[in-house]
Amino acid sequence: MEIVRVLGIALISALLIVLLRQEHEELALLLGLLVAALIFLFAVTRLESIVVILQSLAQHTGVSPQYLTLILKIIAIAYIAEFGSQICRDADLEALAGTVELAGRVIILLLSAPIIVTIFNLVLKLLP
Amino acid sequence: MNIDLIFQIAGIGLLVSILNIVLKQAGKEEQAHILALVGVVIVLLLIIPTINQLFLTIRSVFHL
């Protein structure tokens, strides 16, 4: 199964990273970044079919496509921000990780602002 | 999932650490530090294509 392969790769590279960490902290960090990127790449390529299913569902239920593209964009931003902040945490840079997460949240908030406005208008219309 | 890249970088790391020890014993301290920098630069150059491919894949999957 694929998960066993991923686990094998992760364990081997974890051992190599710990081995490298004694002498060269920076090389260990770079290797960790590479392995995280490879496994993330593996996961994202598997996500393609999910996105296709989501789009077909959206067409059937009549959800306007612009909302779905916004949702997908927000999901992508969340993944990338999470990836970046975990790498910074790997390098023991908690403050940097926090700021990366904050930037991700702000960007997501900016993207979803128009939706919030439309929801409020809708709610106000419903009220007597 | 090209695994050989991981082993290449691990190999470079070990090589750099061994050469560092050799250089230290030969008394050339500054060469050892320069060698460490060269090792980091080489590893960075090897990593950047994978990171680039990762972001291109994310862009294509999420139709950004």
N, CA and C atoms of all chains as a GROMACS GRO file, in nm:
protein
  576
    1MET      N    1   0.085  -0.119   0.000
    1MET     CA    2   0.000   0.000   0.000
    1MET      C    3   0.088   0.123   0.000
    2GLU      N    4   0.030   0.233  -0.040
    2GLU     CA    5   0.110   0.353  -0.057
    2GLU      C    6   0.154   0.409   0.077
    3ILE      N    7   0.068   0.396   0.179
    3ILE     CA    8   0.101   0.458   0.306
    3ILE      C    9   0.227   0.393   0.363
    4VAL      N   10   0.245   0.264   0.337
    4VAL     CA   11   0.364   0.195   0.390
    4VAL      C   12   0.488   0.253   0.323
    5ARG      N   13   0.474   0.281   0.192
    5ARG     CA   14   0.589   0.337   0.120
    5ARG      C   15   0.624   0.475   0.177
    6VAL      N   16   0.520   0.555   0.198
    6VAL     CA   17   0.544   0.690   0.251
    6VAL      C   18   0.609   0.680   0.389
    7LEU      N   19   0.557   0.586   0.471
    7LEU     CA   20   0.612   0.572   0.606
    7LEU      C   21   0.758   0.531   0.599
    8GLY      N   22   0.790   0.438   0.506
    8GLY     CA   23   0.928   0.394   0.493
    8GLY      C   24   1.020   0.511   0.459
    9ILE      N   25   0.975   0.588   0.360
    9ILE     CA   26   1.057   0.704   0.320
    9ILE      C   27   1.074   0.800   0.436
   10ALA      N   28   0.964   0.824   0.510
   10ALA     CA   29   0.971   0.921   0.620
   10ALA      C   30   1.067   0.872   0.728
   11LEU      N   31   1.060   0.741   0.758
   11LEU     CA   32   1.146   0.691   0.867
   11LEU      C   33   1.293   0.696   0.827
   12ILE      N   34   1.321   0.652   0.702
   12ILE     CA   35   1.461   0.652   0.658
   12ILE      C   36   1.517   0.793   0.661
   13SER      N   37   1.436   0.888   0.608
   13SER     CA   38   1.489   1.025   0.603
   13SER      C   39   1.497   1.084   0.742
   14ALA      N   40   1.408   1.041   0.834
   14ALA     CA   41   1.420   1.092   0.971
   14ALA      C   42   1.554   1.049   1.030
   15LEU      N   43   1.590   0.922   1.003
   15LEU     CA   44   1.719   0.873   1.054
   15LEU      C   45   1.832   0.954   0.994
   16LEU      N   46   1.827   0.978   0.862
   16LEU     CA   47   1.935   1.054   0.797
   16LEU      C   48   1.943   1.195   0.853
   17ILE      N   49   1.826   1.254   0.879
   17ILE     CA   50   1.826   1.392   0.929
   17ILE      C   51   1.891   1.398   1.066
   18VAL      N   52   1.854   1.299   1.152
   18VAL     CA   53   1.912   1.300   1.287
   18VAL      C   54   2.063   1.279   1.276
   19LEU      N   55   2.102   1.194   1.180
   19LEU     CA   56   2.246   1.168   1.162
   19LEU      C   57   2.316   1.297   1.121
   20LEU      N   58   2.252   1.374   1.032
   20LEU     CA   59   2.316   1.496   0.981
   20LEU      C   60   2.314   1.606   1.086
   21ARG      N   61   2.217   1.598   1.179
   21ARG     CA   62   2.194   1.713   1.267
   21ARG      C   63   2.313   1.736   1.360
   22GLN      N   64   2.387   1.628   1.394
   22GLN     CA   65   2.497   1.650   1.488
   22GLN      C   66   2.600   1.746   1.428
   23GLU      N   67   2.639   1.716   1.302
   23GLU     CA   68   2.745   1.797   1.243
   23GLU      C   69   2.690   1.925   1.183
   24HIS      N   70   2.584   1.908   1.099
   24HIS     CA   71   2.540   2.023   1.019
   24HIS      C   72   2.391   2.043   1.041
   25GLU      N   73   2.358   2.140   1.126
   25GLU     CA   74   2.216   2.170   1.152
   25GLU      C   75   2.146   2.212   1.025
   26GLU      N   76   2.213   2.295   0.943
   26GLU     CA   77   2.144   2.354   0.828
   26GLU      C   78   2.114   2.249   0.722
   27LEU      N   79   2.209   2.155   0.701
   27LEU     CA   80   2.184   2.050   0.600
   27LEU      C   81   2.068   1.962   0.646
   28ALA      N   82   2.060   1.937   0.777
   28ALA     CA   83   1.949   1.856   0.827
   28ALA      C   84   1.817   1.927   0.800
   29LEU      N   85   1.816   2.058   0.820
   29LEU     CA   86   1.692   2.133   0.795
   29LEU      C   87   1.655   2.125   0.647
   30LEU      N   88   1.756   2.141   0.559
   30LEU     CA   89   1.726   2.136   0.416
   30LEU      C   90   1.674   1.998   0.376
   31LEU      N   91   1.734   1.893   0.433
   31LEU     CA   92   1.687   1.758   0.400
   31LEU      C   93   1.545   1.739   0.451
   32GLY      N   94   1.518   1.792   0.570
   32GLY     CA   95   1.380   1.783   0.623
   32GLY      C   96   1.283   1.856   0.532
   33LEU      N   97   1.325   1.973   0.483
   33LEU     CA   98   1.239   2.049   0.392
   33LEU      C   99   1.212   1.968   0.266
   34LEU      N  100   1.318   1.904   0.214
   34LEU     CA  101   1.301   1.827   0.090
   34LEU      C  102   1.204   1.711   0.110
   35VAL      N  103   1.220   1.636   0.219
   35VAL     CA  104   1.135   1.519   0.240
   35VAL      C  105   0.991   1.564   0.264
   36ALA      N  106   0.974   1.674   0.339
   36ALA     CA  107   0.838   1.725   0.361
   36ALA      C  108   0.776   1.764   0.227
   37ALA      N  109   0.855   1.826   0.141
   37ALA     CA  110   0.802   1.866   0.011
   37ALA      C  111   0.765   1.744  -0.073
   38LEU      N  112   0.850   1.642  -0.071
   38LEU     CA  113   0.821   1.522  -0.152
   38LEU      C  114   0.693   1.456  -0.106
   39ILE      N  115   0.675   1.439   0.026
   39ILE     CA  116   0.555   1.372   0.074
   39ILE      C  117   0.433   1.459   0.051
   40PHE      N  118   0.450   1.592   0.066
   40PHE     CA  119   0.339   1.684   0.039
   40PHE      C  120   0.300   1.674  -0.109
   41LEU      N  121   0.401   1.664  -0.196
   41LEU     CA  122   0.374   1.648  -0.340
   41LEU      C  123   0.295   1.521  -0.364
   42PHE      N  124   0.337   1.414  -0.298
   42PHE     CA  125   0.266   1.286  -0.310
   42PHE      C  126   0.120   1.301  -0.268
   43ALA      N  127   0.097   1.374  -0.158
   43ALA     CA  128  -0.041   1.388  -0.108
   43ALA      C  129  -0.123   1.475  -0.202
   44VAL      N  130  -0.065   1.584  -0.251
   44VAL     CA  131  -0.144   1.677  -0.331
   44VAL      C  132  -0.184   1.613  -0.463
   45THR      N  133  -0.092   1.533  -0.523
   45THR     CA  134  -0.129   1.469  -0.650
   45THR      C  135  -0.248   1.376  -0.628
   46ARG      N  136  -0.255   1.312  -0.507
   46ARG     CA  137  -0.371   1.224  -0.483
   46ARG      C  138  -0.499   1.306  -0.466
   47LEU      N  139  -0.485   1.438  -0.438
   47LEU     CA  140  -0.603   1.519  -0.406
   47LEU      C  141  -0.679   1.557  -0.534
   48GLU      N  142  -0.616   1.536  -0.649
   48GLU     CA  143  -0.676   1.582  -0.776
   48GLU      C  144  -0.817   1.526  -0.793
   49SER      N  145  -0.833   1.395  -0.769
   49SER     CA  146  -0.964   1.333  -0.796
   49SER      C  147  -1.069   1.392  -0.703
   50ILE      N  148  -1.028   1.426  -0.578
   50ILE     CA  149  -1.126   1.484  -0.484
   50ILE      C  150  -1.178   1.616  -0.541
   51VAL      N  151  -1.086   1.696  -0.596
   51VAL     CA  152  -1.128   1.826  -0.648
   51VAL      C  153  -1.225   1.807  -0.763
   52VAL      N  154  -1.199   1.706  -0.848
   52VAL     CA  155  -1.288   1.682  -0.962
   52VAL      C  156  -1.426   1.644  -0.910
   53ILE      N  157  -1.431   1.557  -0.805
   53ILE     CA  158  -1.560   1.518  -0.748
   53ILE      C  159  -1.632   1.639  -0.694
   54LEU      N  160  -1.557   1.727  -0.623
   54LEU     CA  161  -1.620   1.847  -0.566
   54LEU      C  162  -1.683   1.930  -0.677
   55GLN      N  163  -1.611   1.945  -0.788
   55GLN     CA  164  -1.664   2.031  -0.895
   55GLN      C  165  -1.790   1.969  -0.954
   56SER      N  166  -1.790   1.837  -0.974
   56SER     CA  167  -1.912   1.776  -1.032
   56SER      C  168  -2.027   1.792  -0.935
   57LEU      N  169  -2.002   1.776  -0.804
   57LEU     CA  170  -2.110   1.795  -0.706
   57LEU      C  171  -2.161   1.938  -0.713
   58ALA      N  172  -2.069   2.033  -0.725
   58ALA     CA  173  -2.112   2.174  -0.727
   58ALA      C  174  -2.204   2.197  -0.846
   59GLN      N  175  -2.167   2.138  -0.962
   59GLN     CA  176  -2.254   2.161  -1.079
   59GLN      C  177  -2.392   2.102  -1.055
   60HIS      N  178  -2.393   1.979  -0.998
   60HIS     CA  179  -2.526   1.917  -0.977
   60HIS      C  180  -2.610   2.000  -0.882
   61THR      N  181  -2.551   2.044  -0.771
   61THR     CA  182  -2.634   2.113  -0.671
   61THR      C  183  -2.653   2.259  -0.707
   62GLY      N  184  -2.595   2.307  -0.817
   62GLY     CA  185  -2.623   2.444  -0.858
   62GLY      C  186  -2.547   2.549  -0.781
   63VAL      N  187  -2.441   2.507  -0.706
   63VAL     CA  188  -2.360   2.608  -0.638
   63VAL      C  189  -2.282   2.684  -0.745
   64SER      N  190  -2.278   2.818  -0.735
   64SER     CA  191  -2.210   2.894  -0.840
   64SER      C  192  -2.060   2.864  -0.833
   65PRO      N  193  -1.993   2.847  -0.948
   65PRO     CA  194  -1.852   2.801  -0.947
   65PRO      C  195  -1.759   2.896  -0.875
   66GLN      N  196  -1.794   3.026  -0.868
   66GLN     CA  197  -1.697   3.118  -0.806
   66GLN      C  198  -1.680   3.087  -0.659
   67TYR      N  199  -1.786   3.036  -0.594
   67TYR     CA  200  -1.771   3.002  -0.452
   67TYR      C  201  -1.677   2.883  -0.438
   68LEU      N  202  -1.692   2.785  -0.530
   68LEU     CA  203  -1.608   2.664  -0.518
   68LEU      C  204  -1.461   2.699  -0.543
   69THR      N  205  -1.435   2.785  -0.644
   69THR     CA  206  -1.293   2.820  -0.668
   69THR      C  207  -1.238   2.894  -0.546
   70LEU      N  208  -1.323   2.974  -0.481
   70LEU     CA  209  -1.274   3.045  -0.362
   70LEU      C  210  -1.239   2.945  -0.253
   71ILE      N  211  -1.327   2.844  -0.234
   71ILE     CA  212  -1.301   2.743  -0.131
   71ILE      C  213  -1.171   2.671  -0.161
   72LEU      N  214  -1.152   2.633  -0.288
   72LEU     CA  215  -1.029   2.561  -0.324
   72LEU      C  216  -0.907   2.650  -0.299
   73LYS      N  217  -0.917   2.780  -0.332
   73LYS     CA  218  -0.803   2.869  -0.312
   73LYS      C  219  -0.771   2.879  -0.164
   74ILE      N  220  -0.876   2.887  -0.081
   74ILE     CA  221  -0.852   2.899   0.064
   74ILE      C  222  -0.788   2.772   0.117
   75ILE      N  223  -0.832   2.656   0.065
   75ILE     CA  224  -0.773   2.530   0.110
   75ILE      C  225  -0.625   2.526   0.073
   76ALA      N  226  -0.594   2.570  -0.049
   76ALA     CA  227  -0.454   2.568  -0.093
   76ALA      C  228  -0.369   2.660  -0.005
   77ILE      N  229  -0.424   2.779   0.025
   77ILE     CA  230  -0.347   2.872   0.109
   77ILE      C  231  -0.325   2.811   0.246
   78ALA      N  232  -0.428   2.744   0.299
   78ALA     CA  233  -0.413   2.684   0.432
   78ALA      C  234  -0.303   2.578   0.429
   79TYR      N  235  -0.303   2.494   0.324
   79TYR     CA  236  -0.200   2.390   0.317
   79TYR      C  237  -0.061   2.450   0.312
   80ILE      N  238  -0.043   2.551   0.224
   80ILE     CA  239   0.091   2.608   0.206
   80ILE      C  240   0.136   2.678   0.335
   81ALA      N  241   0.044   2.753   0.398
   81ALA     CA  242   0.082   2.822   0.522
   81ALA      C  243   0.120   2.721   0.628
   82GLU      N  244   0.045   2.612   0.635
   82GLU     CA  245   0.076   2.508   0.734
   82GLU      C  246   0.211   2.447   0.705
   83PHE      N  247   0.238   2.421   0.578
   83PHE     CA  248   0.367   2.362   0.538
   83PHE      C  249   0.481   2.455   0.580
   84GLY      N  250   0.467   2.583   0.549
   84GLY     CA  251   0.573   2.679   0.583
   84GLY      C  252   0.593   2.690   0.733
   85SER      N  253   0.482   2.697   0.807
   85SER     CA  254   0.499   2.718   0.952
   85SER      C  255   0.558   2.594   1.016
   86GLN      N  256   0.524   2.475   0.964
   86GLN     CA  257   0.584   2.355   1.025
   86GLN      C  258   0.734   2.350   0.998
   87ILE      N  259   0.773   2.394   0.876
   87ILE     CA  260   0.918   2.393   0.848
   87ILE      C  261   0.988   2.490   0.942
   88CYS      N  262   0.927   2.606   0.965
   88CYS     CA  263   0.991   2.702   1.057
   88CYS      C  264   0.997   2.642   1.197
   89ARG      N  265   0.891   2.570   1.236
   89ARG     CA  266   0.895   2.509   1.370
   89ARG      C  267   1.004   2.404   1.375
   90ASP      N  268   1.026   2.336   1.261
   90ASP     CA  269   1.133   2.236   1.255
   90ASP      C  270   1.267   2.300   1.289
   91ALA      N  271   1.284   2.424   1.248
   91ALA     CA  272   1.411   2.492   1.272
   91ALA      C  273   1.407   2.567   1.404
   92ASP      N  274   1.312   2.530   1.495
   92ASP     CA  275   1.300   2.593   1.627
   92ASP      C  276   1.275   2.742   1.616
   93LEU      N  277   1.206   2.789   1.512
   93LEU     CA  278   1.179   2.933   1.500
   93LEU      C  279   1.029   2.952   1.523
   94GLU      N  280   0.988   2.947   1.650
   94GLU     CA  281   0.844   2.953   1.680
   94GLU      C  282   0.784   3.085   1.634
   95ALA      N  283   0.855   3.196   1.658
   95ALA     CA  284   0.798   3.327   1.624
   95ALA      C  285   0.774   3.334   1.474
   96LEU      N  286   0.873   3.286   1.395
   96LEU     CA  287   0.856   3.291   1.249
   96LEU      C  288   0.736   3.208   1.208
   97ALA      N  289   0.722   3.087   1.269
   97ALA     CA  290   0.608   3.002   1.234
   97ALA      C  291   0.478   3.072   1.266
   98GLY      N  292   0.475   3.141   1.382
   98GLY     CA  293   0.352   3.212   1.417
   98GLY      C  294   0.319   3.319   1.316
   99THR      N  295   0.421   3.393   1.270
   99THR     CA  296   0.392   3.501   1.175
   99THR      C  297   0.346   3.445   1.041
  100VAL      N  298   0.403   3.330   1.001
  100VAL     CA  299   0.359   3.271   0.874
  100VAL      C  300   0.212   3.231   0.884
  101GLU      N  301   0.176   3.172   0.999
  101GLU     CA  302   0.035   3.133   1.016
  101GLU      C  303  -0.054   3.255   1.017
  102LEU      N  304  -0.008   3.362   1.084
  102LEU     CA  305  -0.089   3.485   1.088
  102LEU      C  306  -0.108   3.538   0.946
  103ALA      N  307  -0.001   3.537   0.866
  103ALA     CA  308  -0.014   3.586   0.728
  103ALA      C  309  -0.116   3.501   0.652
  104GLY      N  310  -0.110   3.369   0.673
  104GLY     CA  311  -0.206   3.282   0.605
  104GLY      C  312  -0.348   3.317   0.644
  105ARG      N  313  -0.369   3.338   0.776
  105ARG     CA  314  -0.507   3.368   0.821
  105ARG      C  315  -0.554   3.499   0.760
  106VAL      N  316  -0.464   3.601   0.757
  106VAL     CA  317  -0.506   3.732   0.704
  106VAL      C  318  -0.542   3.719   0.558
  107ILE      N  319  -0.462   3.643   0.482
  107ILE     CA  320  -0.491   3.631   0.338
  107ILE      C  321  -0.625   3.561   0.319
  108ILE      N  322  -0.649   3.456   0.401
  108ILE     CA  323  -0.776   3.384   0.388
  108ILE      C  324  -0.892   3.476   0.423
  109LEU      N  325  -0.872   3.557   0.530
  109LEU     CA  326  -0.979   3.650   0.570
  109LEU      C  327  -1.007   3.748   0.457
  110LEU      N  328  -0.900   3.798   0.395
  110LEU     CA  329  -0.919   3.894   0.285
  110LEU      C  330  -0.999   3.831   0.173
  111LEU      N  331  -0.968   3.703   0.144
  111LEU     CA  332  -1.038   3.638   0.033
  111LEU      C  333  -1.184   3.617   0.066
  112SER      N  334  -1.213   3.588   0.195
  112SER     CA  335  -1.351   3.552   0.227
  112SER      C  336  -1.433   3.673   0.266
  113ALA      N  337  -1.374   3.793   0.267
  113ALA     CA  338  -1.450   3.914   0.310
  113ALA      C  339  -1.576   3.934   0.225
  114PRO      N  340  -1.569   3.932   0.090
  114PRO     CA  341  -1.691   3.956   0.013
  114PRO      C  342  -1.802   3.857   0.046
  115ILE      N  343  -1.761   3.732   0.074
  115ILE     CA  344  -1.864   3.632   0.105
  115ILE      C  345  -1.935   3.670   0.235
  116ILE      N  346  -1.855   3.717   0.333
  116ILE     CA  347  -1.916   3.755   0.461
  116ILE      C  348  -2.017   3.867   0.439
  117VAL      N  349  -1.980   3.963   0.351
  117VAL     CA  350  -2.071   4.076   0.325
  117VAL      C  351  -2.201   4.024   0.264
  118THR      N  352  -2.190   3.934   0.166
  118THR     CA  353  -2.314   3.885   0.103
  118THR      C  354  -2.398   3.810   0.205
  119ILE      N  355  -2.333   3.735   0.295
  119ILE     CA  356  -2.412   3.661   0.394
  119ILE      C  357  -2.489   3.758   0.482
  120PHE      N  358  -2.420   3.866   0.525
  120PHE     CA  359  -2.489   3.962   0.613
  120PHE      C  360  -2.609   4.023   0.541
  121ASN      N  361  -2.586   4.060   0.412
  121ASN     CA  362  -2.699   4.121   0.338
  121ASN      C  363  -2.816   4.022   0.332
  122LEU      N  364  -2.782   3.895   0.304
  122LEU     CA  365  -2.888   3.794   0.294
  122LEU      C  366  -2.965   3.786   0.424
  123VAL      N  367  -2.890   3.782   0.535
  123VAL     CA  368  -2.955   3.766   0.666
  123VAL      C  369  -3.044   3.888   0.692
  124LEU      N  370  -2.992   4.008   0.662
  124LEU     CA  371  -3.072   4.129   0.689
  124LEU      C  372  -3.201   4.126   0.608
  125LYS      N  373  -3.191   4.078   0.484
  125LYS     CA  374  -3.313   4.072   0.401
  125LYS      C  375  -3.414   3.978   0.463
  126LEU      N  376  -3.364   3.865   0.520
  126LEU     CA  377  -3.459   3.766   0.573
  126LEU      C  378  -3.534   3.822   0.693
  127LEU      N  379  -3.463   3.903   0.773
  127LEU     CA  380  -3.529   3.951   0.896
  127LEU      C  381  -3.647   4.040   0.859
  128PRO      N  382  -3.758   4.033   0.935
  128PRO     CA  383  -3.877   4.117   0.901
  128PRO      C  384  -3.844   4.263   0.914
  129MET      N  385   0.785   1.017  -0.690
  129MET     CA  386   0.852   1.014  -0.560
  129MET      C  387   0.997   0.972  -0.583
  130ASN      N  388   1.084   1.066  -0.621
  130ASN     CA  389   1.223   1.025  -0.646
  130ASN      C  390   1.298   1.026  -0.514
  131ILE      N  391   1.330   0.904  -0.472
  131ILE     CA  392   1.390   0.888  -0.340
  131ILE      C  393   1.539   0.912  -0.348
  132ASP      N  394   1.595   0.900  -0.472
  132ASP     CA  395   1.741   0.908  -0.481
  132ASP      C  396   1.790   1.047  -0.441
  133LEU      N  397   1.703   1.149  -0.458
  133LEU     CA  398   1.745   1.285  -0.421
  133LEU      C  399   1.776   1.292  -0.272
  134ILE      N  400   1.693   1.219  -0.193
  134ILE     CA  401   1.714   1.221  -0.047
  134ILE      C  402   1.852   1.163  -0.015
  135PHE      N  403   1.883   1.049  -0.080
  135PHE     CA  404   2.011   0.984  -0.048
  135PHE      C  405   2.127   1.065  -0.101
  136GLN      N  406   2.108   1.135  -0.217
  136GLN     CA  407   2.215   1.222  -0.266
  136GLN      C  408   2.250   1.326  -0.162
  137ILE      N  409   2.146   1.391  -0.108
  137ILE     CA  410   2.171   1.501  -0.014
  137ILE      C  411   2.232   1.446   0.115
  138ALA      N  412   2.184   1.329   0.159
  138ALA     CA  413   2.245   1.271   0.280
  138ALA      C  414   2.392   1.242   0.253
  139GLY      N  415   2.422   1.191   0.131
  139GLY     CA  416   2.561   1.162   0.097
  139GLY      C  417   2.646   1.288   0.098
  140ILE      N  418   2.591   1.395   0.040
  140ILE     CA  419   2.666   1.522   0.039
  140ILE      C  420   2.693   1.566   0.182
  141GLY      N  421   2.590   1.554   0.267
  141GLY     CA  422   2.608   1.597   0.406
  141GLY      C  423   2.718   1.520   0.474
  142LEU      N  424   2.717   1.387   0.457
  142LEU     CA  425   2.821   1.305   0.522
  142LEU      C  426   2.958   1.339   0.467
  143LEU      N  427   2.963   1.358   0.333
  143LEU     CA  428   3.092   1.389   0.270
  143LEU      C  429   3.148   1.518   0.328
  144VAL      N  430   3.059   1.619   0.339
  144VAL     CA  431   3.106   1.748   0.390
  144VAL      C  432   3.155   1.734   0.532
  145SER      N  433   3.084   1.655   0.613
  145SER     CA  434   3.129   1.645   0.754
  145SER      C  435   3.263   1.572   0.761
  146ILE      N  436   3.282   1.469   0.676
  146ILE     CA  437   3.410   1.397   0.680
  146ILE      C  438   3.523   1.489   0.635
  147LEU      N  439   3.497   1.560   0.524
  147LEU     CA  440   3.603   1.649   0.473
  147LEU      C  441   3.634   1.757   0.575
  148ASN      N  442   3.529   1.800   0.648
  148ASN     CA  443   3.554   1.901   0.751
  148ASN      C  444   3.653   1.851   0.854
  149ILE      N  445   3.632   1.727   0.896
  149ILE     CA  446   3.723   1.671   0.998
  149ILE      C  447   3.865   1.663   0.942
  150VAL      N  448   3.874   1.618   0.817
  150VAL     CA  449   4.007   1.606   0.756
  150VAL      C  450   4.074   1.743   0.749
  151LEU      N  451   3.995   1.843   0.705
  151LEU     CA  452   4.054   1.978   0.692
  151LEU      C  453   4.096   2.030   0.829
  152LYS      N  454   4.013   2.002   0.932
  152LYS     CA  455   4.047   2.053   1.066
  152LYS      C  456   4.180   1.995   1.111
  153GLN      N  457   4.197   1.862   1.086
  153GLN     CA  458   4.323   1.802   1.131
  153GLN      C  459   4.440   1.860   1.052
  154ALA      N  460   4.415   1.891   0.921
  154ALA     CA  461   4.526   1.946   0.842
  154ALA      C  462   4.554   2.090   0.882
  155GLY      N  463   4.471   2.144   0.975
  155GLY     CA  464   4.499   2.277   1.025
  155GLY      C  465   4.434   2.387   0.943
  156LYS      N  466   4.364   2.352   0.833
  156LYS     CA  467   4.303   2.456   0.749
  156LYS      C  468   4.161   2.480   0.799
  157GLU      N  469   4.146   2.562   0.902
  157GLU     CA  470   4.014   2.583   0.964
  157GLU      C  471   3.920   2.657   0.870
  158GLU      N  472   3.974   2.763   0.801
  158GLU     CA  473   3.883   2.847   0.721
  158GLU      C  474   3.830   2.768   0.602
  159GLN      N  475   3.916   2.679   0.542
  159GLN     CA  476   3.865   2.599   0.429
  159GLN      C  477   3.747   2.515   0.474
  160ALA      N  478   3.753   2.467   0.601
  160ALA     CA  479   3.644   2.381   0.649
  160ALA      C  480   3.513   2.458   0.647
  161HIS      N  481   3.515   2.583   0.696
  161HIS     CA  482   3.390   2.661   0.696
  161HIS      C  483   3.343   2.688   0.554
  162ILE      N  484   3.440   2.721   0.465
  162ILE     CA  485   3.399   2.748   0.325
  162ILE      C  486   3.337   2.623   0.266
  163LEU      N  487   3.393   2.508   0.298
  163LEU     CA  488   3.339   2.382   0.246
  163LEU      C  489   3.196   2.361   0.295
  164ALA      N  490   3.172   2.395   0.423
  164ALA     CA  491   3.034   2.378   0.475
  164ALA      C  492   2.939   2.466   0.395
  165LEU      N  493   2.982   2.591   0.366
  165LEU     CA  494   2.895   2.680   0.288
  165LEU      C  495   2.870   2.622   0.150
  166VAL      N  496   2.977   2.570   0.087
  166VAL     CA  497   2.960   2.513  -0.048
  166VAL      C  498   2.862   2.398  -0.043
  167GLY      N  499   2.872   2.316   0.064
  167GLY     CA  500   2.778   2.203   0.077
  167GLY      C  501   2.635   2.252   0.084
  168VAL      N  502   2.612   2.358   0.163
  168VAL     CA  503   2.474   2.410   0.176
  168VAL      C  504   2.426   2.461   0.042
  169VAL      N  505   2.512   2.531  -0.033
  169VAL     CA  506   2.469   2.587  -0.162
  169VAL      C  507   2.432   2.475  -0.258
  170ILE      N  508   2.516   2.369  -0.260
  170ILE     CA  509   2.488   2.258  -0.354
  170ILE      C  510   2.355   2.194  -0.319
  171VAL      N  511   2.332   2.171  -0.188
  171VAL     CA  512   2.207   2.106  -0.148
  171VAL      C  513   2.089   2.194  -0.184
  172LEU      N  514   2.104   2.327  -0.165
  172LEU     CA  515   1.994   2.419  -0.202
  172LEU      C  516   1.963   2.406  -0.349
  173LEU      N  517   2.069   2.404  -0.433
  173LEU     CA  518   2.045   2.395  -0.577
  173LEU      C  519   1.974   2.266  -0.612
  174LEU      N  520   2.002   2.159  -0.537
  174LEU     CA  521   1.936   2.032  -0.567
  174LEU      C  522   1.790   2.035  -0.524
  175ILE      N  523   1.758   2.114  -0.420
  175ILE     CA  524   1.623   2.109  -0.361
  175ILE      C  525   1.526   2.197  -0.439
  176ILE      N  526   1.577   2.310  -0.494
  176ILE     CA  527   1.485   2.410  -0.551
  176ILE      C  528   1.394   2.352  -0.659
  177PRO      N  529   1.440   2.264  -0.752
  177PRO     CA  530   1.345   2.210  -0.851
  177PRO      C  531   1.228   2.137  -0.787
  178THR      N  532   1.254   2.063  -0.679
  178THR     CA  533   1.144   1.988  -0.616
  178THR      C  534   1.044   2.085  -0.555
  179ILE      N  535   1.092   2.191  -0.489
  179ILE     CA  536   1.000   2.288  -0.429
  179ILE      C  537   0.919   2.355  -0.540
  180ASN      N  538   0.987   2.386  -0.652
  180ASN     CA  539   0.917   2.450  -0.764
  180ASN      C  540   0.808   2.359  -0.817
  181GLN      N  541   0.844   2.228  -0.830
  181GLN     CA  542   0.743   2.133  -0.881
  181GLN      C  543   0.627   2.124  -0.784
  182LEU      N  544   0.658   2.130  -0.653
  182LEU     CA  545   0.550   2.121  -0.553
  182LEU      C  546   0.451   2.235  -0.573
  183PHE      N  547   0.502   2.358  -0.586
  183PHE     CA  548   0.409   2.471  -0.596
  183PHE      C  549   0.335   2.469  -0.729
  184LEU      N  550   0.401   2.423  -0.837
  184LEU     CA  551   0.329   2.414  -0.965
  184LEU      C  552   0.217   2.311  -0.954
  185THR      N  553   0.245   2.198  -0.886
  185THR     CA  554   0.140   2.096  -0.872
  185THR      C  555   0.023   2.150  -0.792
  186ILE      N  556   0.055   2.220  -0.681
  186ILE     CA  557  -0.055   2.276  -0.601
  186ILE      C  558  -0.137   2.370  -0.688
  187ARG      N  559  -0.066   2.454  -0.767
  187ARG     CA  560  -0.139   2.550  -0.851
  187ARG      C  561  -0.229   2.477  -0.949
  188SER      N  562  -0.179   2.367  -1.007
  188SER     CA  563  -0.261   2.299  -1.109
  188SER      C  564  -0.375   2.224  -1.042
  189VAL      N  565  -0.350   2.162  -0.926
  189VAL     CA  566  -0.457   2.083  -0.863
  189VAL      C  567  -0.569   2.174  -0.818
  190PHE      N  568  -0.536   2.289  -0.756
  190PHE     CA  569  -0.642   2.374  -0.702
  190PHE      C  570  -0.687   2.479  -0.803
  191HIS      N  571  -0.640   2.470  -0.928
  191HIS     CA  572  -0.680   2.564  -1.033
  191HIS      C  573  -0.662   2.707  -0.990
  192LEU      N  574  -0.544   2.738  -0.932
  192LEU     CA  575  -0.524   2.878  -0.885
  192LEU      C  576  -0.494   2.966  -1.006
   0.00000   0.00000   0.00000
